[in-house]
Amino acid sequence: EQIHRDKQSVYEELIRVGVKPRSGCVEAIKKCKGNGGKIGFVTGTTPYTIDIIKKSLSNYINFDDFDIITSCESVPQPKPSSAIYEYALSELEIVAAQTIAIEDTKANQYAAINSGIRCYLYPGEYSVLSYKDTKDLNFISDGKMLPSLLSD
């Protein structure tokens, strides 16, 4: 509980100072929507934190473009359980084999993979990784790679 409050305080500070989306994210969202694809923000965080994220990125991302945004209220089991991904697939009425996920931690990547989704690891600056992780074919070292993962 305290960890989540601390995390929310950090996010609130980000709104105040401003934050930009990670490299490649906006372009990937536009390409997916332009191709008629569905987009999900599949997270297990609180609705309050989601609101903070939306506010902090609203100059760059139109969150109305997302077909689903999940939260900790969507399913009872948090990641790394695959329940949140299974919920999103069901709500979007799509199959895992036609889905790509991008995750920022290895544990969350496994949540998507265990749902049958091809998932790429695009670690954040605070992620702890081994050298072996960076040699994985599903590792994104540069956000400019994101749009190229999506079919035209």
Order of alpha helices (4+ residues) and beta strands (2+ residues): alpha-alpha-beta-alpha-beta-alpha-beta-alpha-beta-alpha
